[in-house]
Amino acid sequence: MSNQASEAPLAGTSQMVRRVDFRNLSGNPRIAQFFGIAHRLLTILGIAALFVLGLMFFNPDLADKLISMSPFSDAAEEVAEADAPAAPALGDLMAPTAPVATVSALAGAAAASSVQQATAPAPAQALSPEERQLIGNPRQQKLVTNWLAKRYRVASDAADMLVSAAYLTARDIKLDPLLILSVIAIESRFNPFAESPMGAQGLMQVMSKVHHDKFQELGGIKAALNPVANIRVGSQILKEYVTRGGSVEAGLKSYVGAADMANDGGYGIKVLSEYQNLKQVAMGKNVSIYTTATVKLPPASGVSASADQPKPTANNVASAAKPKTEEQLAAL
């Protein structure tokens, strides 16, 4: 009995404290009103935040606008630009003696600096009127870049880099840049990481294992997936085949690996049709990005003639084949 009597007052004490607390809260209406308003505001802000997040998820443009309006976006961009390393000039990447940047090359850059200075390329010579006509002007290059970016759905900056690399390579090896771009379009549709089941890699689908010697100065066969190195090596191979075959058609037939076959499966027509499109675009004409028009080649004049006639000697190959190829490209 004594224990029960002592526990009863304790239980009643806790209930009395709770009642006092509730009475104190209810006795101050201002505090209760403040908590009620704060609760409603937090609820509204939470719903608004969820609504904005939903809009940003379904409308990325709105997210970019909101990020650009942030006072911290400019500071972050400035820090990123300050920390970003300076990109090498495209002309330096295209230099014959400049290797493609690799881990081993970067590790031995300090040791090889003296060698690179000793083997630095000579300054570029002024272009002749014929070469200027072949390369074109910056306006024509811009027209070609915009058309290729839309036709093959390539980012504008990436298309500009690839077209610039093709034009610089064409200037160095004396080959029409539009022909190089046409081969890239047909071979890989401007996908620098394309690879065929036979092992052809990169923009111009170069067989790196077969032409590994041409990649030695550019960092080895691993550079086959480097867009600039792939364009340079592929263009050199194309120029050799055109010079050896004596015509553009024969060069394209050898490039696709059909030199010993009766025909190239329509490869030459595809490349030359794209070349014709690019030529029209460079002239400022309106060519649809969805065009499927093809050119009509002369009846086996270039390829068969080069096969029947004896090949010129090694010393006269370039001089004998160059006028012929330029006339054929001009005839298109």
C-alpha positions as CSV (number, residue, x, y, z in Angstrom):
1,M,0.0,0.0,0.0
2,S,2.8,2.4,0.8
3,N,4.5,1.8,-2.5
4,Q,1.3,2.4,-4.5
5,A,0.6,5.6,-2.7
6,S,4.1,6.9,-3.5
7,E,3.9,6.1,-7.2
8,A,0.6,7.8,-7.7
9,P,1.8,11.3,-6.9
10,L,4.8,10.9,-9.2
11,A,2.5,10.0,-12.2
12,G,0.3,12.9,-11.4
13,T,3.3,15.3,-11.3
14,S,4.4,14.4,-14.9
15,Q,0.9,15.0,-16.2
16,M,0.7,18.4,-14.4
17,V,4.1,19.4,-16.0
18,R,2.8,18.6,-19.5
19,R,-0.4,20.5,-18.9
20,V,1.6,23.5,-17.8
21,D,3.8,23.4,-20.9
22,F,0.7,23.2,-23.2
23,R,-0.9,26.0,-21.3
24,N,2.2,28.2,-21.6
25,L,2.3,27.6,-25.4
26,S,-1.4,28.1,-25.8
27,G,-1.2,31.1,-23.5
28,N,1.1,33.0,-25.9
29,P,-0.9,33.3,-29.2
30,R,1.9,35.2,-30.9
31,I,4.4,32.3,-30.7
32,A,1.8,29.9,-31.9
33,Q,0.9,32.2,-34.8
34,F,4.7,32.6,-35.7
35,F,5.2,28.8,-35.8
36,G,2.1,28.4,-37.9
37,I,3.2,30.9,-40.5
38,A,6.7,29.5,-40.6
39,H,5.3,26.0,-41.1
40,R,3.2,27.2,-44.0
41,L,6.1,29.2,-45.6
42,L,8.4,26.1,-45.5
43,T,5.7,24.0,-47.1
44,I,5.3,26.5,-49.9
45,L,9.0,26.8,-50.4
46,G,9.4,23.0,-50.6
47,I,6.6,22.7,-53.1
48,A,8.1,25.5,-55.2
49,A,11.6,23.9,-55.1
50,L,10.2,20.6,-56.3
51,F,8.3,22.4,-59.1
52,V,11.5,24.2,-60.2
53,L,13.5,21.0,-60.1
54,G,10.9,19.4,-62.3
55,L,11.0,22.2,-64.8
56,M,14.8,22.1,-64.9
57,F,14.7,18.3,-65.5
58,F,12.3,18.5,-68.4
59,N,13.7,21.8,-69.8
60,P,17.5,21.9,-69.8
61,D,17.6,25.3,-71.4
62,L,15.9,26.8,-68.3
63,A,18.6,25.1,-66.1
64,D,21.3,26.8,-68.2
65,K,19.6,30.2,-67.9
66,L,19.3,29.8,-64.1
67,I,22.9,28.8,-63.9
68,S,24.0,31.8,-65.9
69,M,22.0,34.1,-63.6
70,S,23.9,32.8,-60.6
71,P,26.5,35.2,-59.2
72,F,28.9,32.2,-58.7
73,S,28.8,31.0,-62.3
74,D,31.2,33.7,-63.7
75,A,33.7,33.1,-60.9
76,A,33.6,29.3,-61.5
77,E,34.2,29.8,-65.2
78,E,37.1,32.2,-64.6
79,V,38.7,29.7,-62.2
80,A,38.2,26.9,-64.8
81,E,39.7,29.0,-67.5
82,A,42.7,29.9,-65.3
83,D,43.3,26.3,-64.4
84,A,42.9,24.9,-67.9
85,P,46.2,24.2,-69.7
86,A,46.9,26.1,-72.9
87,A,45.9,24.0,-76.0
88,P,48.7,23.6,-78.6
89,A,48.2,25.3,-81.9
90,L,46.7,23.1,-84.7
91,G,49.5,24.0,-86.9
92,D,52.0,22.6,-84.4
93,L,50.1,19.3,-84.3
94,M,50.2,19.1,-88.1
95,A,53.9,19.7,-88.3
96,P,55.7,16.6,-89.6
97,T,58.3,16.6,-86.9
98,A,55.9,17.2,-84.0
99,P,54.8,14.0,-82.4
100,V,51.3,13.5,-81.1
101,A,51.0,14.1,-77.4
102,T,51.3,10.8,-75.5
103,V,52.2,9.8,-71.9
104,S,55.6,8.7,-72.9
105,A,56.2,11.8,-75.1
106,L,55.2,14.1,-72.3
107,A,57.4,12.2,-69.8
108,G,60.4,12.6,-72.1
109,A,59.7,16.1,-73.3
110,A,62.4,17.7,-71.2
111,A,65.1,15.3,-72.5
112,A,64.0,15.6,-76.1
113,S,63.7,19.4,-76.2
114,S,67.1,19.9,-77.7
115,V,66.4,17.4,-80.4
116,Q,63.0,19.0,-81.3
117,Q,64.7,22.4,-81.6
118,A,67.3,20.9,-83.9
119,T,64.7,19.3,-86.1
120,A,62.2,22.2,-86.1
121,P,60.4,22.6,-89.4
122,A,61.3,25.4,-91.7
123,P,58.9,28.3,-92.0
124,A,56.1,27.7,-94.4
125,Q,56.6,29.1,-97.9
126,A,54.2,31.4,-99.6
127,L,51.5,29.7,-101.6
128,S,51.5,29.8,-105.3
129,P,48.3,31.1,-107.2
130,E,47.5,27.5,-108.1
131,E,47.8,26.3,-104.5
132,R,45.6,29.2,-103.3
133,Q,43.0,28.3,-105.8
134,L,43.1,24.7,-104.6
135,I,42.9,25.6,-100.9
136,G,40.3,28.3,-101.3
137,N,39.7,31.2,-98.8
138,P,38.4,31.3,-95.2
139,R,34.9,32.1,-96.4
140,Q,34.7,28.9,-98.5
141,Q,36.2,26.9,-95.6
142,K,33.5,28.3,-93.3
143,L,30.7,27.4,-95.7
144,V,32.1,23.8,-96.0
145,T,32.3,23.5,-92.2
146,N,28.8,24.6,-91.6
147,W,27.4,22.3,-94.3
148,L,29.3,19.3,-93.0
149,A,28.3,19.9,-89.4
150,K,24.6,19.9,-90.3
151,R,24.8,17.0,-92.8
152,Y,26.7,14.6,-90.4
153,R,25.4,16.1,-87.1
154,V,28.8,17.1,-85.8
155,A,29.3,19.8,-83.2
156,S,30.3,23.1,-84.8
157,D,33.6,23.3,-82.9
158,A,34.5,19.7,-83.7
159,A,33.7,20.2,-87.4
160,D,35.8,23.3,-87.5
161,M,38.8,21.5,-86.0
162,L,38.5,18.6,-88.4
163,V,38.0,20.8,-91.5
164,S,40.9,23.0,-90.4
165,A,43.1,19.9,-90.1
166,A,42.1,18.7,-93.5
167,Y,42.9,22.1,-95.1
168,L,46.3,22.3,-93.4
169,T,47.2,18.8,-94.5
170,A,46.0,19.5,-98.0
171,R,48.3,22.5,-98.1
172,D,51.3,20.5,-97.0
173,I,50.9,17.5,-99.3
174,K,49.4,19.5,-102.3
175,L,46.0,17.6,-102.3
176,D,42.5,19.0,-102.7
177,P,41.1,19.4,-99.1
178,L,37.6,18.8,-100.4
179,L,38.7,15.3,-101.6
180,I,40.1,14.6,-98.2
181,L,36.9,15.7,-96.5
182,S,34.9,13.6,-99.0
183,V,36.8,10.5,-98.1
184,I,36.3,11.2,-94.4
185,A,32.6,11.6,-95.0
186,I,32.2,8.3,-96.8
187,E,34.7,6.3,-94.6
188,S,33.6,7.3,-91.1
189,R,30.9,10.0,-91.4
190,F,33.3,12.2,-89.3
191,N,33.4,9.7,-86.4
192,P,37.1,9.8,-85.1
193,F,36.6,6.6,-83.2
194,A,35.2,4.5,-86.0
195,E,36.7,1.0,-86.5
196,S,35.9,-1.6,-89.1
197,P,35.9,-5.4,-88.6
198,M,39.1,-5.5,-90.7
199,G,40.9,-3.2,-88.3
200,A,40.6,0.1,-90.2
201,Q,40.5,3.0,-87.7
202,G,39.7,6.6,-87.4
203,L,38.3,9.3,-89.6
204,M,39.9,8.0,-92.8
205,Q,39.8,4.3,-91.8
206,V,43.5,3.8,-92.0
207,M,44.9,0.3,-91.5
208,S,47.3,1.2,-88.7
209,K,48.9,-2.2,-88.6
210,V,49.7,-2.0,-92.3
211,H,50.9,1.6,-92.4
212,H,52.5,1.6,-88.9
213,D,55.6,3.2,-90.3
214,K,53.7,6.4,-91.2
215,F,52.6,6.7,-87.6
216,Q,56.1,6.4,-86.0
217,E,56.7,10.2,-86.2
218,L,53.2,10.8,-84.7
219,G,53.4,8.6,-81.6
220,G,53.0,5.1,-83.0
221,I,49.9,3.1,-84.1
222,K,48.0,4.3,-81.0
223,A,47.8,7.7,-82.7
224,A,45.5,6.2,-85.3
225,L,42.5,7.4,-83.3
226,N,44.0,10.9,-83.0
227,P,41.9,12.9,-85.5
228,V,44.8,15.1,-86.7
229,A,47.3,12.2,-87.0
230,N,44.7,10.1,-88.8
231,I,43.9,12.8,-91.3
232,R,47.6,13.3,-92.0
233,V,48.4,9.7,-92.6
234,G,45.2,8.9,-94.5
235,S,45.8,11.9,-96.8
236,Q,49.4,10.8,-97.4
237,I,48.2,7.3,-98.3
238,L,45.5,8.7,-100.6
239,K,48.1,11.0,-102.3
240,E,50.4,8.0,-102.9
241,Y,47.6,5.9,-104.4
242,V,46.4,8.8,-106.7
243,T,50.0,9.4,-107.8
244,R,50.7,5.8,-108.4
245,G,47.4,5.1,-110.2
246,G,47.6,8.2,-112.4
247,S,44.0,9.2,-111.7
248,V,41.6,10.1,-108.8
249,E,39.4,7.1,-109.6
250,A,42.3,4.7,-109.6
251,G,43.6,6.2,-106.3
252,L,40.2,5.8,-104.7
253,K,40.0,2.2,-105.9
254,S,43.3,1.4,-104.3
255,Y,42.4,3.2,-101.2
256,V,39.3,1.1,-100.6
257,G,41.4,-2.0,-101.3
258,A,39.9,-2.9,-104.6
259,A,42.9,-2.3,-106.8
260,D,42.9,-5.9,-108.1
261,M,39.2,-6.1,-108.5
262,A,37.0,-5.4,-111.5
263,N,35.2,-2.5,-109.6
264,D,35.2,-0.8,-106.3
265,G,31.6,-1.4,-105.4
266,G,30.6,2.2,-106.0
267,Y,33.0,3.6,-103.5
268,G,34.6,6.0,-106.1
269,I,31.2,7.3,-107.1
270,K,30.2,8.0,-103.5
271,V,33.4,9.9,-102.8
272,L,33.3,11.9,-106.0
273,S,29.6,12.7,-105.5
274,E,30.3,14.1,-102.0
275,Y,33.3,16.0,-103.5
276,Q,30.9,17.5,-106.0
277,N,28.5,18.5,-103.2
278,L,31.3,20.2,-101.3
279,K,32.6,21.9,-104.3
280,Q,29.1,23.4,-104.9
281,V,28.9,24.4,-101.2
282,A,32.3,26.1,-101.4
283,M,31.1,28.1,-104.4
284,G,28.3,29.5,-102.3
285,K,25.5,27.4,-103.9
286,N,22.6,26.1,-101.8
287,V,23.0,22.3,-101.5
288,S,20.5,20.3,-99.4
289,I,22.1,18.5,-96.5
290,Y,19.9,15.5,-97.5
291,T,21.0,15.3,-101.1
292,T,21.7,11.8,-102.5
293,A,22.7,13.0,-106.0
294,T,25.6,11.0,-107.6
295,V,28.0,12.0,-110.4
296,K,28.3,10.1,-113.6
297,L,31.9,9.1,-114.2
298,P,33.3,8.8,-117.8
299,P,33.3,5.3,-119.2
300,A,36.4,3.7,-117.6
301,S,38.7,6.3,-119.0
302,G,40.9,7.1,-115.9
303,V,41.2,3.6,-114.3
304,S,41.5,1.5,-117.4
305,A,43.9,3.9,-119.1
306,S,46.2,3.9,-116.1
307,A,46.2,0.1,-116.1
308,D,47.0,-0.4,-119.8
309,Q,49.7,2.3,-120.0
310,P,53.1,1.7,-118.4
311,K,53.8,3.4,-115.1
312,P,56.3,6.3,-115.1
313,T,59.5,5.9,-113.3
314,A,59.9,6.8,-109.7
315,N,61.5,10.1,-110.4
316,N,58.7,11.3,-112.7
317,V,55.7,9.9,-110.8
318,A,54.7,13.1,-109.1
319,S,55.2,15.3,-112.1
320,A,53.4,13.0,-114.4
321,A,50.4,12.3,-112.2
322,K,49.8,15.7,-110.7
323,P,48.4,17.6,-113.8
324,K,46.1,14.7,-114.6
325,T,44.6,14.5,-111.1
326,E,44.0,18.2,-111.0
327,E,42.3,18.2,-114.4
328,Q,40.0,15.3,-113.3
329,L,39.0,17.1,-110.1
330,A,38.4,20.3,-112.0
331,A,36.3,18.4,-114.5
332,L,33.9,17.3,-111.7
